[in-house]
Amino acid sequence: MLKKCLFPVAGYGTRFLPATKAMPKEMLPLVNKPLVQYGVEEAIEAGLTEIGFVTGRGKRAIEDHFDTNFELEHQVAGTGKERYLDSVRKVIDCASFSYTRQGEMRGLGDAILQGQRLIGDEPFGVVLADDLCLNDDLGVLGQMVQLYKQFRCSIVAVEEVPKEQIHKFGVIAGNEIKPGLYQVTDMVEKPKAEDAPSNMAIIGRYVLTPDIFDLIRETPPGKNGEVQITDALLTQAKRGCVLAYRFKGRRFDCGSVDGFIEATNHVYQNVYLPGESG
């Protein structure tokens, strides 16, 4: 049964300097809630309540956020401001949190491998908090968990992207076995547009089977000396089965300034204001 979710959060967030010099990029607020909390809430909605973080230096604020602050609680107790803590209190009550460190930035594949000590020998979800995914119905990770229960193999979330952006992503090719669901036959990390096998790009939601850890160990470093999860997943696809799922919902690239501003405006208009009026 799926119950664990891994959050690789060790990156430096250099595109947001100087804001991220002392604050984790995952703690940047979308109006009044940090980006990482949206991802944790999505995991909890999907039934994944054992949350693991692969962190690095300067990420202590994430650990503090998902913990009780007794002085703050005391200061706002009984005031109108107390309700602003409701969402994070709910998260803390619903989930457990554990942490480990990635000592050196060696890519997403290595970050996931470092999380094995938190995951053990179980299937698990992976959420990249940079990708904010919103859906009026079931969240993206919840949709993928439903698919995992049916197919029992690794699943990656994909969306169609413009040709001029394809070089930013891992890209899949596959056979469509039902509408929006593909059996992966090829995966390429950040290809040139003319070399891309499709326009279906992998975004920051995964459901992985535990054999992925051994496959990552077998995977040599790729671009920039980083261990790419796409390389390990391609090996898994060739030896067994990996599915790609064109999810329902909307994704915002909060790893870029433009995407972060777009997400902030969307959340303010469609999430924050309706909540305040309620």
Accessible surface in RSA format (square Angstrom, percent):
REM  Atomic radii and reference values for relative SASA: ProtOr
REM  Chains: A
REM  Algorithm: Lee & Richards
REM  Probe-radius: 1.40
REM  Slices: 20
REM RES _ NUM      All-atoms   Total-Side   Main-Chain    Non-polar    All polar
REM                ABS   REL    ABS   REL    ABS   REL    ABS   REL    ABS   REL
RES MET A   1   173.29  89.7 127.30  84.3  45.99 109.5  94.44  80.3  78.85 104.5
RES LEU A   2    11.06   6.2   1.45   1.0   9.62  24.2   1.45   1.0   9.62  25.9
RES LYS A   3    74.21  36.2  74.20  45.5   0.01   0.0  22.32  20.1  51.90  55.3
RES LYS A   4    30.25  14.8  30.20  18.5   0.05   0.1   7.63   6.9  22.63  24.1
RES CYS A   5     0.06   0.0   0.00   0.0   0.06   0.1   0.00   0.0   0.06   0.1
RES LEU A   6     0.00   0.0   0.00   0.0   0.00   0.0   0.00   0.0   0.00   0.0
RES PHE A   7     0.00   0.0   0.00   0.0   0.00   0.0   0.00   0.0   0.00   0.0
RES PRO A   8    20.50  14.9   6.77   6.2  13.72  49.9   7.02   5.8  13.48  83.8
RES VAL A   9     2.65   1.7   1.28   1.2   1.37   3.3   2.65   2.3   0.00   0.0
RES ALA A  10     7.28   6.7   1.90   2.9   5.38  12.2   1.90   2.7   5.38  14.3
RES GLY A  11    27.52  33.9   0.00   N/A  27.52  33.9  20.92  57.4   6.60  14.8
RES TYR A  12   128.70  60.1 114.74  65.3  13.95  36.3  96.00  72.1  32.70  40.3
RES GLY A  13    10.48  12.9   0.00   N/A  10.48  12.9   6.54  17.9   3.94   8.8
RES THR A  14    88.74  63.1  75.51  76.5  13.23  31.5  47.94  64.4  40.80  61.7
RES ARG A  15   156.44  65.7 133.74  68.2  22.71  54.1  63.73  87.1  92.72  56.2
RES PHE A  16    24.32  12.2  17.27  10.7   7.05  18.4  21.41  13.0   2.91   8.3
RES LEU A  17    97.60  54.4  72.50  51.9  25.10  63.1  72.63  51.0  24.96  67.2
RES PRO A  18   114.54  83.5 105.68  96.3   8.86  32.2 106.28  87.7   8.26  51.3
RES ALA A  19    56.39  51.8  34.88  53.8  21.51  48.9  48.20  67.9   8.19  21.7
RES THR A  20    12.15   8.6   0.23   0.2  11.92  28.4   0.23   0.3  11.92  18.0
RES LYS A  21   171.48  83.7 140.97  86.5  30.51  72.6  91.13  82.0  80.35  85.6
RES ALA A  22    97.83  89.9  64.03  98.8  33.80  76.9  73.47 103.5  24.35  64.5
RES MET A  23    67.69  35.1  63.95  42.3   3.73   8.9  37.44  31.8  30.25  40.1
RES PRO A  24     5.44   4.0   1.03   0.9   4.40  16.0   5.36   4.4   0.07   0.4
RES LYS A  25    38.38  18.7  37.86  23.2   0.52   1.2   9.67   8.7  28.71  30.6
RES GLU A  26     3.66   2.1   3.66   2.8   0.00   0.0   0.98   1.9   2.68   2.2
RES MET A  27    31.22  16.2  24.57  16.3   6.65  15.8  24.57  20.9   6.65   8.8
RES LEU A  28    13.92   7.8  13.92  10.0   0.00   0.0  13.92   9.8   0.00   0.0
RES PRO A  29    66.13  48.2  61.03  55.6   5.10  18.5  61.03  50.4   5.10  31.7
RES LEU A  30     0.00   0.0   0.00   0.0   0.00   0.0   0.00   0.0   0.00   0.0
RES VAL A  31    47.13  31.0  17.67  16.0  29.46  71.0  26.97  23.4  20.16  54.7
RES ASN A  32    91.94  63.4  58.74  56.8  33.20  79.9  33.24  80.0  58.70  56.7
RES LYS A  33    36.36  17.7  35.75  21.9   0.60   1.4  16.15  14.5  20.21  21.5
RES PRO A  34    14.32  10.4  14.32  13.1   0.00   0.0  14.32  11.8   0.00   0.0
RES LEU A  35     3.38   1.9   2.66   1.9   0.72   1.8   2.66   1.9   0.72   1.9
RES VAL A  36     0.00   0.0   0.00   0.0   0.00   0.0   0.00   0.0   0.00   0.0
RES GLN A  37     2.51   1.4   2.51   1.8   0.00   0.0   0.00   0.0   2.51   1.9
RES TYR A  38    21.00   9.8  15.12   8.6   5.88  15.3  13.36  10.0   7.63   9.4
RES GLY A  39     2.74   3.4   0.00   N/A   2.74   3.4   1.34   3.7   1.39   3.1
RES VAL A  40     0.00   0.0   0.00   0.0   0.00   0.0   0.00   0.0   0.00   0.0
RES GLU A  41    48.26  27.7  42.20  31.9   6.06  14.4  27.27  52.7  21.00  17.1
RES GLU A  42    14.53   8.3   9.15   6.9   5.38  12.8  12.22  23.6   2.31   1.9
RES ALA A  43     0.00   0.0   0.00   0.0   0.00   0.0   0.00   0.0   0.00   0.0
RES ILE A  44    33.82  19.2  26.36  19.6   7.46  18.0  26.36  19.0   7.46  20.2
RES GLU A  45    92.90  53.3  61.47  46.5  31.43  74.8  43.77  84.7  49.13  40.1
RES ALA A  46    13.71  12.6   0.00   0.0  13.71  31.2   4.24   6.0   9.47  25.1
RES GLY A  47    40.15  49.5   0.00   N/A  40.15  49.5  30.50  83.7   9.65  21.6
RES LEU A  48     0.12   0.1   0.12   0.1   0.00   0.0   0.12   0.1   0.00   0.0
RES THR A  49    48.12  34.2  47.55  48.2   0.57   1.4  25.30  34.0  22.82  34.5
RES GLU A  50    60.78  34.9  57.74  43.7   3.05   7.3  21.65  41.9  39.13  31.9
RES ILE A  51     2.09   1.2   0.00   0.0   2.09   5.0   0.57   0.4   1.52   4.1
RES GLY A  52     2.96   3.7   0.00   N/A   2.96   3.7   1.80   4.9   1.16   2.6
RES PHE A  53     0.00   0.0   0.00   0.0   0.00   0.0   0.00   0.0   0.00   0.0
RES VAL A  54     0.00   0.0   0.00   0.0   0.00   0.0   0.00   0.0   0.00   0.0
RES THR A  55    12.06   8.6  12.06  12.2   0.00   0.0   4.88   6.6   7.18  10.8
RES GLY A  56     3.80   4.7   0.00   N/A   3.80   4.7   2.95   8.1   0.85   1.9
RES ARG A  57   164.98  69.3 146.38  74.6  18.60  44.3  63.61  86.9 101.36  61.4
RES GLY A  58    56.22  69.3   0.00   N/A  56.22  69.3  40.14 110.2  16.07  36.0
RES LYS A  59    12.28   6.0   9.33   5.7   2.95   7.0   9.06   8.2   3.22   3.4
RES ARG A  60   160.71  67.5 153.56  78.3   7.16  17.0  58.09  79.4 102.62  62.2
RES ALA A  61    39.63  36.4  31.78  49.0   7.85  17.9  34.92  49.2   4.71  12.5
RES ILE A  62     0.06   0.0   0.06   0.0   0.00   0.0   0.06   0.0   0.00   0.0
RES GLU A  63    71.02  40.8  69.92  52.9   1.10   2.6  12.09  23.4  58.93  48.1
RES ASP A  64    82.06  57.5  71.38  71.0  10.68  25.2  27.88  65.6  54.18  54.0
RES HIS A  65    43.26  23.6  30.05  20.9  13.21  33.8  24.87  25.6  18.39  21.4
RES PHE A  66     9.69   4.8   0.00   0.0   9.69  25.2   0.00   0.0   9.69  27.7
RES ASP A  67    88.08  61.7  79.82  79.4   8.26  19.5  10.45  24.6  77.63  77.4
RES THR A  68    56.71  40.3  41.40  42.0  15.31  36.5  18.58  25.0  38.13  57.6
RES ASN A  69    79.58  54.9  72.10  69.7   7.48  18.0  23.59  56.8  55.99  54.1
RES PHE A  70   160.75  80.4 152.36  94.4   8.38  21.8 152.80  92.6   7.95  22.7
RES GLU A  71   143.46  82.4 138.19 104.5   5.27  12.5  56.03 108.4  87.44  71.4
RES LEU A  72    78.26  43.6  74.39  53.2   3.87   9.7  77.49  54.4   0.77   2.1
RES GLU A  73    40.49  23.2  38.98  29.5   1.50   3.6  17.13  33.1  23.36  19.1
RES HIS A  74   140.75  76.9 125.90  87.5  14.86  38.0  79.33  81.8  61.42  71.5
RES GLN A  75   132.11  73.9 110.95  81.1  21.16  50.4  33.85  72.1  98.25  74.5
RES VAL A  76    17.39  11.4  16.83  15.2   0.56   1.4  17.39  15.1   0.00   0.0
RES ALA A  77    57.39  52.8  40.18  62.0  17.21  39.2  40.47  57.0  16.92  44.8
RES GLY A  78    78.46  96.8   0.00   N/A  78.46  96.8  40.62 111.5  37.84  84.7
RES THR A  79    65.68  46.7  48.72  49.4  16.96  40.4  56.72  76.2   8.97  13.6
RES GLY A  80    61.45  75.8   0.00   N/A  61.45  75.8  45.46 124.7  15.99  35.8
RES LYS A  81   137.96  67.3 135.85  83.4   2.10   5.0  77.67  69.9  60.28  64.2
RES GLU A  82    48.68  27.9  48.68  36.8   0.00   0.0  11.92  23.1  36.76  30.0
RES ARG A  83   125.41  52.7 112.86  57.5  12.56  29.9  53.92  73.7  71.50  43.3
RES TYR A  84   112.67  52.6  89.09  50.7  23.58  61.4  66.45  49.9  46.23  57.0
RES LEU A  85    30.50  17.0  30.50  21.8   0.00   0.0  30.50  21.4   0.00   0.0
RES ASP A  86    78.30  54.8  73.00  72.7   5.30  12.5  30.69  72.2  47.61  47.5
RES SER A  87    43.85  37.1  34.46  46.0   9.38  21.6  30.93  65.9  12.92  18.1
RES VAL A  88    17.21  11.3  17.21  15.6   0.00   0.0  17.21  15.0   0.00   0.0
RES ARG A  89    65.08  27.3  63.07  32.2   2.01   4.8  36.32  49.6  28.76  17.4
RES LYS A  90   146.24  71.3 140.97  86.5   5.27  12.5  88.31  79.5  57.93  61.7
RES VAL A  91     4.90   3.2   4.29   3.9   0.61   1.5   4.90   4.3   0.00   0.0
RES ILE A  92    43.86  25.0  35.47  26.4   8.39  20.2  35.47  25.5   8.39  22.8
RES ASP A  93   122.99  86.1  86.28  85.9  36.71  86.8  28.96  68.2  94.02  93.8
RES CYS A  94    57.07  43.2  36.78  41.0  20.29  47.7  11.61  29.4  45.45  49.0
RES ALA A  95    15.39  14.1   0.00   0.0  15.39  35.0   4.36   6.1  11.03  29.2
RES SER A  96    65.62  55.4  58.23  77.7   7.38  17.0  51.54 109.7  14.08  19.7
RES PHE A  97    44.07  22.1  12.23   7.6  31.84  82.9  13.20   8.0  30.88  88.4
RES SER A  98    47.19  39.9  42.49  56.7   4.70  10.8  36.11  76.9  11.09  15.5
RES TYR A  99    60.09  28.1  32.93  18.7  27.16  70.7  32.29  24.3  27.80  34.3
RES THR A 100    16.19  11.5   8.68   8.8   7.51  17.9   9.61  12.9   6.58   9.9
RES ARG A 101   137.24  57.6 126.19  64.3  11.05  26.3  49.68  67.9  87.55  53.1
RES GLN A 102     9.69   5.4   6.99   5.1   2.70   6.4   0.85   1.8   8.85   6.7
RES GLY A 103    59.61  73.5   0.00   N/A  59.61  73.5  36.91 101.3  22.70  50.8
RES GLU A 104   117.06  67.2 109.89  83.1   7.17  17.1  41.83  80.9  75.22  61.4
RES MET A 105    65.10  33.7  44.29  29.3  20.81  49.6  38.87  33.0  26.24  34.8
RES ARG A 106    80.79  33.9  79.96  40.8   0.83   2.0  19.60  26.8  61.19  37.1
RES GLY A 107    13.72  16.9   0.00   N/A  13.72  16.9  10.47  28.7   3.25   7.3
RES LEU A 108    42.53  23.7  31.60  22.6  10.93  27.5  35.44  24.9   7.09  19.1
RES GLY A 109     0.04   0.0   0.00   N/A   0.04   0.0   0.04   0.1   0.00   0.0
RES ASP A 110     7.64   5.4   7.32   7.3   0.32   0.8   0.48   1.1   7.16   7.1
RES ALA A 111     4.95   4.5   4.95   7.6   0.00   0.0   4.95   7.0   0.00   0.0
RES ILE A 112     0.00   0.0   0.00   0.0   0.00   0.0   0.00   0.0   0.00   0.0
RES LEU A 113    34.10  19.0  29.20  20.9   4.90  12.3  29.20  20.5   4.90  13.2
RES GLN A 114    41.17  23.0  39.27  28.7   1.90   4.5   3.74   8.0  37.43  28.4
RES GLY A 115     0.00   0.0   0.00   N/A   0.00   0.0   0.00   0.0   0.00   0.0
RES GLN A 116    53.03  29.7  51.65  37.7   1.38   3.3  14.53  30.9  38.50  29.2
RES ARG A 117   154.22  64.8 110.95  56.6  43.27 103.0  62.91  86.0  91.31  55.3
RES LEU A 118    35.55  19.8  18.23  13.0  17.33  43.6  22.02  15.5  13.54  36.4
RES ILE A 119     2.14   1.2   2.13   1.6   0.01   0.0   2.13   1.5   0.01   0.0
RES GLY A 120    33.59  41.4   0.00   N/A  33.59  41.4  33.45  91.8   0.13   0.3
RES ASP A 121   128.29  89.9 102.51 102.0  25.78  61.0  39.49  92.9  88.80  88.6
RES GLU A 122    45.29  26.0  45.04  34.1   0.25   0.6  22.10  42.7  23.19  18.9
RES PRO A 123    22.04  16.1  22.00  20.1   0.04   0.2  22.00  18.2   0.04   0.3
RES PHE A 124     0.00   0.0   0.00   0.0   0.00   0.0   0.00   0.0   0.00   0.0
RES GLY A 125     0.00   0.0   0.00   N/A   0.00   0.0   0.00   0.0   0.00   0.0
RES VAL A 126     0.00   0.0   0.00   0.0   0.00   0.0   0.00   0.0   0.00   0.0
RES VAL A 127     0.24   0.2   0.00   0.0   0.24   0.6   0.00   0.0   0.24   0.7
RES LEU A 128    40.97  22.8  40.25  28.8   0.72   1.8  40.97  28.8   0.00   0.0
RES ALA A 129     5.71   5.3   0.48   0.7   5.24  11.9   1.59   2.2   4.13  10.9
RES ASP A 130    31.88  22.3  30.90  30.8   0.98   2.3  13.49  31.7  18.40  18.3
RES ASP A 131    13.20   9.2  12.42  12.4   0.77   1.8   0.53   1.2  12.67  12.6
RES LEU A 132     4.16   2.3   3.00   2.1   1.17   2.9   4.16   2.9   0.00   0.0
RES CYS A 133     8.44   6.4   0.00   0.0   8.44  19.8   0.03   0.1   8.41   9.1
RES LEU A 134    39.85  22.2  35.00  25.0   4.85  12.2  37.45  26.3   2.40   6.4
RES ASN A 135    50.27  34.7  21.38  20.7  28.89  69.6   5.87  14.1  44.40  42.9
RES ASP A 136   162.69 114.0 121.62 121.1  41.06  97.1  43.34 102.0 119.35 119.0
RES ASP A 137   119.23  83.5 104.63 104.1  14.60  34.5  33.99  80.0  85.24  85.0
RES LEU A 138    47.95  26.7  45.39  32.5   2.56   6.4  47.89  33.6   0.06   0.2
RES GLY A 139     8.61  10.6   0.00   N/A   8.61  10.6   8.54  23.4   0.07   0.1
RES VAL A 140     0.44   0.3   0.21   0.2   0.23   0.5   0.21   0.2   0.23   0.6
RES LEU A 141     0.00   0.0   0.00   0.0   0.00   0.0   0.00   0.0   0.00   0.0
RES GLY A 142     2.99   3.7   0.00   N/A   2.99   3.7   1.82   5.0   1.18   2.6
RES GLN A 143    15.66   8.8  12.76   9.3   2.91   6.9  13.07  27.8   2.59   2.0
RES MET A 144     0.00   0.0   0.00   0.0   0.00   0.0   0.00   0.0   0.00   0.0
RES VAL A 145     6.59   4.3   6.59   6.0   0.00   0.0   6.59   5.7   0.00   0.0
RES GLN A 146   113.03  63.2 103.60  75.7   9.43  22.5  31.60  67.3  81.43  61.8
RES LEU A 147    21.79  12.1  21.27  15.2   0.52   1.3  21.79  15.3   0.00   0.0
RES TYR A 148    15.12   7.1  15.12   8.6   0.00   0.0   1.40   1.1  13.72  16.9
RES LYS A 149   125.28  61.1 109.55  67.2  15.73  37.5  57.52  51.8  67.76  72.2
RES GLN A 150   114.95  64.3  81.92  59.9  33.03  78.7  37.05  78.9  77.90  59.1
RES PHE A 151    66.36  33.2  44.11  27.3  22.25  57.9  47.78  29.0  18.58  53.2
RES ARG A 152   143.85  60.4 124.35  63.4  19.50  46.4  51.93  71.0  91.92  55.7
RES CYS A 153    14.15  10.7  12.55  14.0   1.60   3.8  12.95  32.8   1.21   1.3
RES SER A 154     0.80   0.7   0.00   0.0   0.80   1.8   0.00   0.0   0.80   1.1
RES ILE A 155     0.00   0.0   0.00   0.0   0.00   0.0   0.00   0.0   0.00   0.0
RES VAL A 156     0.00   0.0   0.00   0.0   0.00   0.0   0.00   0.0   0.00   0.0
RES ALA A 157     0.00   0.0   0.00   0.0   0.00   0.0   0.00   0.0   0.00   0.0
RES VAL A 158     0.02   0.0   0.00   0.0   0.02   0.0   0.00   0.0   0.02   0.0
RES GLU A 159    37.70  21.6  37.59  28.4   0.11   0.3  11.65  22.5  26.04  21.3
RES GLU A 160   104.48  60.0  81.63  61.8  22.85  54.4  22.40  43.3  82.08  67.0
RES VAL A 161     9.08   6.0   4.43   4.0   4.65  11.2   7.31   6.3   1.77   4.8
RES PRO A 162    66.15  48.2  53.78  49.0  12.38  45.0  65.58  54.1   0.57   3.5
RES LYS A 163   140.44  68.5 132.60  81.4   7.83  18.7  77.99  70.2  62.45  66.5
RES GLU A 164   127.18  73.0 107.25  81.1  19.93  47.5  64.95 125.6  62.23  50.8
RES GLN A 165    67.68  37.8  67.68  49.5   0.00   0.0   5.98  12.7  61.71  46.8
RES ILE A 166     3.28   1.9   3.28   2.4   0.00   0.0   3.28   2.4   0.00   0.0
RES HIS A 167    94.25  51.5  89.29  62.1   4.96  12.7  61.42  63.3  32.83  38.2
RES LYS A 168   115.63  56.4  97.05  59.6  18.58  44.2  57.97  52.2  57.66  61.4
RES PHE A 169    23.08  11.5  20.15  12.5   2.92   7.6  23.08  14.0   0.00   0.0
RES GLY A 170     6.40   7.9   0.00   N/A   6.40   7.9   0.00   0.0   6.40  14.3
RES VAL A 171     0.00   0.0   0.00   0.0   0.00   0.0   0.00   0.0   0.00   0.0
RES ILE A 172     2.25   1.3   2.25   1.7   0.00   0.0   2.25   1.6   0.00   0.0
RES ALA A 173    21.31  19.6  19.24  29.7   2.08   4.7  21.31  30.0   0.00   0.0
RES GLY A 174    29.26  36.1   0.00   N/A  29.26  36.1   0.72   2.0  28.54  63.9
RES ASN A 175    94.19  65.0  89.70  86.7   4.49  10.8  25.66  61.8  68.53  66.2
RES GLU A 176    95.35  54.7  61.42  46.5  33.93  80.8  20.06  38.8  75.29  61.5
RES ILE A 177    81.67  46.5  44.85  33.4  36.82  88.8  52.11  37.5  29.56  80.2
RES LYS A 178    87.37  42.6  80.23  49.2   7.14  17.0  55.73  50.2  31.64  33.7
RES PRO A 179   126.31  92.1 105.71  96.4  20.60  74.9 108.20  89.3  18.11 112.6
RES GLY A 180     6.14   7.6   0.00   N/A   6.14   7.6   6.10  16.7   0.04   0.1
RES LEU A 181     2.81   1.6   2.81   2.0   0.00   0.0   2.81   2.0   0.00   0.0
RES TYR A 182    27.47  12.8  27.47  15.6   0.00   0.0  17.82  13.4   9.65  11.9
RES GLN A 183    70.15  39.2  70.15  51.3   0.00   0.0   3.81   8.1  66.34  50.3
RES VAL A 184     5.60   3.7   0.00   0.0   5.60  13.5   0.00   0.0   5.60  15.2
RES THR A 185    70.62  50.2  49.93  50.6  20.68  49.3  44.90  60.3  25.71  38.9
RES ASP A 186    51.33  36.0  51.33  51.1   0.00   0.0  13.79  32.4  37.55  37.4
RES MET A 187     7.83   4.1   0.00   0.0   7.83  18.7   0.00   0.0   7.83  10.4
RES VAL A 188    49.53  32.6  46.11  41.7   3.42   8.2  49.53  43.0   0.00   0.0
RES GLU A 189    31.67  18.2  24.31  18.4   7.36  17.5   8.06  15.6  23.61  19.3
RES LYS A 190    94.90  46.3  88.69  54.4   6.21  14.8  33.29  30.0  61.61  65.6
RES PRO A 191     7.49   5.5   0.72   0.7   6.77  24.6   7.49   6.2   0.00   0.0
RES LYS A 192   137.10  66.9 131.75  80.8   5.35  12.7  77.42  69.7  59.68  63.6
RES ALA A 193    33.66  30.9  21.81  33.7  11.85  27.0  21.81  30.7  11.85  31.4
RES GLU A 194   131.97  75.8  97.04  73.4  34.93  83.2  57.83 111.9  74.14  60.5
RES ASP A 195    92.24  64.6  69.74  69.4  22.50  53.2  26.37  62.1  65.88  65.7
RES ALA A 196    25.36  23.3   4.03   6.2  21.33  48.5   4.03   5.7  21.33  56.5
RES PRO A 197    48.69  35.5  12.07  11.0  36.63 133.1  24.43  20.2  24.26 150.8
RES SER A 198    37.14  31.4  18.25  24.4  18.89  43.5  33.92  72.2   3.22   4.5
RES ASN A 199    64.00  44.1  60.66  58.6   3.34   8.0  20.04  48.2  43.96  42.5
RES MET A 200    14.47   7.5  14.47   9.6   0.00   0.0  10.05   8.5   4.42   5.9
RES ALA A 201     0.00   0.0   0.00   0.0   0.00   0.0   0.00   0.0   0.00   0.0
RES ILE A 202    11.46   6.5   2.83   2.1   8.63  20.8   2.83   2.0   8.63  23.4
RES ILE A 203     4.49   2.6   0.00   0.0   4.49  10.8   4.49   3.2   0.00   0.0
RES GLY A 204     0.76   0.9   0.00   N/A   0.76   0.9   0.03   0.1   0.74   1.7
RES ARG A 205     2.48   1.0   2.48   1.3   0.00   0.0   0.00   0.0   2.48   1.5
RES TYR A 206     9.51   4.4   9.51   5.4   0.00   0.0   0.00   0.0   9.51  11.7
RES VAL A 207     0.00   0.0   0.00   0.0   0.00   0.0   0.00   0.0   0.00   0.0
RES LEU A 208     0.00   0.0   0.00   0.0   0.00   0.0   0.00   0.0   0.00   0.0
RES THR A 209    19.20  13.7  19.20  19.5   0.00   0.0  16.36  22.0   2.83   4.3
RES PRO A 210    31.31  22.8  25.40  23.2   5.91  21.5  25.69  21.2   5.61  34.9
RES ASP A 211    72.99  51.1  65.18  64.9   7.81  18.5  44.70 105.2  28.29  28.2
RES ILE A 212     0.00   0.0   0.00   0.0   0.00   0.0   0.00   0.0   0.00   0.0
RES PHE A 213     1.71   0.9   1.71   1.1   0.00   0.0   1.71   1.0   0.00   0.0
RES ASP A 214    83.64  58.6  82.46  82.1   1.19   2.8  21.28  50.1  62.36  62.2
RES LEU A 215    11.74   6.5   9.88   7.1   1.86   4.7  10.05   7.1   1.69   4.5
RES ILE A 216     3.88   2.2   1.12   0.8   2.77   6.7   1.12   0.8   2.77   7.5
RES ARG A 217   131.75  55.3  97.39  49.6  34.36  81.8  55.09  75.3  76.66  46.5
RES GLU A 218   102.79  59.0  71.35  54.0  31.44  74.8  49.03  94.8  53.76  43.9
RES THR A 219    16.16  11.5   6.02   6.1  10.14  24.2   6.34   8.5   9.81  14.8
RES PRO A 220    96.96  70.7  89.41  81.5   7.55  27.4  95.44  78.8   1.52   9.4
RES PRO A 221    74.64  54.4  54.26  49.5  20.38  74.1  54.26  44.8  20.38 126.6
RES GLY A 222    35.84  44.2   0.00   N/A  35.84  44.2  23.18  63.6  12.66  28.4
RES LYS A 223   109.10  53.2  98.10  60.2  11.00  26.2  88.11  79.3  21.00  22.4
RES ASN A 224   144.47  99.6  97.23  94.0  47.23 113.7  32.58  78.4 111.88 108.1
RES GLY A 225    43.38  53.5   0.00   N/A  43.38  53.5  28.19  77.3  15.19  34.0
RES GLU A 226    58.11  33.4  58.11  44.0   0.00   0.0   3.37   6.5  54.74  44.7
RES VAL A 227     7.99   5.3   7.99   7.2   0.00   0.0   7.99   6.9   0.00   0.0
RES GLN A 228    20.34  11.4  20.25  14.8   0.08   0.2   2.88   6.1  17.45  13.2
RES ILE A 229     5.27   3.0   5.17   3.8   0.10   0.2   5.17   3.7   0.10   0.3
RES THR A 230     4.81   3.4   4.19   4.3   0.62   1.5   4.36   5.9   0.45   0.7
RES ASP A 231    52.05  36.5  47.54  47.3   4.51  10.7  13.92  32.8  38.13  38.0
RES ALA A 232     0.00   0.0   0.00   0.0   0.00   0.0   0.00   0.0   0.00   0.0
RES LEU A 233     0.00   0.0   0.00   0.0   0.00   0.0   0.00   0.0   0.00   0.0
RES LEU A 234    30.71  17.1  30.71  22.0   0.00   0.0  30.71  21.6   0.00   0.0
RES THR A 235    42.12  30.0  40.07  40.6   2.05   4.9  17.12  23.0  24.99  37.8
RES GLN A 236    11.02   6.2  10.20   7.5   0.83   2.0   8.88  18.9   2.15   1.6
RES ALA A 237    12.46  11.5   1.61   2.5  10.85  24.7   2.23   3.1  10.24  27.1
RES LYS A 238   154.17  75.2 114.39  70.2  39.79  94.7  75.01  67.5  79.17  84.3
RES ARG A 239   161.10  67.6 120.26  61.3  40.84  97.2  60.56  82.8 100.53  60.9
RES GLY A 240    48.72  60.1   0.00   N/A  48.72  60.1  34.01  93.3  14.72  33.0
RES CYS A 241    44.42  33.6  35.52  39.6   8.90  20.9  22.78  57.7  21.63  23.3
RES VAL A 242     0.32   0.2   0.00   0.0   0.32   0.8   0.00   0.0   0.32   0.9
RES LEU A 243     2.15   1.2   2.15   1.5   0.00   0.0   2.15   1.5   0.00   0.0
RES ALA A 244     0.00   0.0   0.00   0.0   0.00   0.0   0.00   0.0   0.00   0.0
RES TYR A 245    18.86   8.8  18.86  10.7   0.00   0.0  13.33  10.0   5.53   6.8
RES ARG A 246    86.28  36.2  78.05  39.8   8.22  19.6  16.27  22.2  70.01  42.4
RES PHE A 247    20.90  10.5   4.34   2.7  16.56  43.1   4.34   2.6  16.56  47.4
RES LYS A 248   138.90  67.8 133.63  82.0   5.27  12.6 101.44  91.3  37.46  39.9
RES GLY A 249    39.14  48.3   0.00   N/A  39.14  48.3   9.09  24.9  30.05  67.3
RES ARG A 250   110.62  46.4 107.82  55.0   2.80   6.7  47.47  64.9  63.15  38.3
RES ARG A 251    41.38  17.4  21.61  11.0  19.76  47.1   0.00   0.0  41.38  25.1
RES PHE A 252     3.80   1.9   1.45   0.9   2.35   6.1   3.80   2.3   0.00   0.0
RES ASP A 253    44.94  31.5  41.02  40.8   3.93   9.3  13.01  30.6  31.94  31.9
RES CYS A 254     2.62   2.0   0.00   0.0   2.62   6.1   0.00   0.0   2.62   2.8
RES GLY A 255     4.69   5.8   0.00   N/A   4.69   5.8   2.71   7.4   1.98   4.4
RES SER A 256    26.79  22.6  26.47  35.3   0.32   0.7  21.57  45.9   5.23   7.3
RES VAL A 257    75.01  49.4  71.44  64.7   3.56   8.6  71.44  62.1   3.56   9.7
RES ASP A 258   121.42  85.1 112.50 112.0   8.92  21.1  36.44  85.8  84.97  84.7
RES GLY A 259     7.67   9.5   0.00   N/A   7.67   9.5   6.50  17.8   1.16   2.6
RES PHE A 260    24.41  12.2  24.41  15.1   0.00   0.0  24.41  14.8   0.00   0.0
RES ILE A 261    89.74  51.1  89.74  66.9   0.00   0.0  89.74  64.6   0.00   0.0
RES GLU A 262    85.01  48.8  79.35  60.0   5.66  13.5  31.91  61.7  53.10  43.4
RES ALA A 263     0.00   0.0   0.00   0.0   0.00   0.0   0.00   0.0   0.00   0.0
RES THR A 264    32.57  23.2  32.57  33.0   0.00   0.0  32.53  43.7   0.05   0.1
RES ASN A 265    87.78  60.5  85.85  83.0   1.92   4.6  24.54  59.1  63.24  61.1
RES HIS A 266    45.24  24.7  39.30  27.3   5.93  15.2  28.85  29.7  16.38  19.1
RES VAL A 267     0.94   0.6   0.94   0.8   0.00   0.0   0.94   0.8   0.00   0.0
RES TYR A 268    91.35  42.6  91.35  52.0   0.00   0.0  53.49  40.2  37.86  46.7
RES GLN A 269   108.51  60.7  95.26  69.6  13.25  31.6  31.11  66.2  77.40  58.7
RES ASN A 270    82.57  56.9  60.60  58.6  21.97  52.9  14.15  34.1  68.42  66.1
RES VAL A 271    63.74  41.9  53.72  48.6  10.02  24.2  56.95  49.5   6.79  18.4
RES TYR A 272    55.79  26.0  49.05  27.9   6.74  17.5  23.89  18.0  31.90  39.3
RES LEU A 273    67.48  37.6  64.31  46.0   3.17   8.0  64.63  45.4   2.85   7.7
RES PRO A 274    70.69  51.5  55.55  50.6  15.14  55.0  62.00  51.2   8.69  54.0
RES GLY A 275    52.53  64.8   0.00   N/A  52.53  64.8  36.79 101.0  15.74  35.2
RES GLU A 276    66.88  38.4  44.49  33.7  22.38  53.3  16.71  32.3  50.17  41.0
RES SER A 277   101.79  86.0  58.15  77.6  43.64 100.5  54.45 116.0  47.34  66.3
RES GLY A 278    98.15 121.0   0.00   N/A  98.15 121.0  50.75 139.3  47.40 106.2
END  Absolute sums over single chains surface
CHAIN  1 A    13485.7      10569.7       2916.1       6921.3       6564.4
END  Absolute sums over all chains
TOTAL         13485.7      10569.7       2916.1       6921.3       6564.4
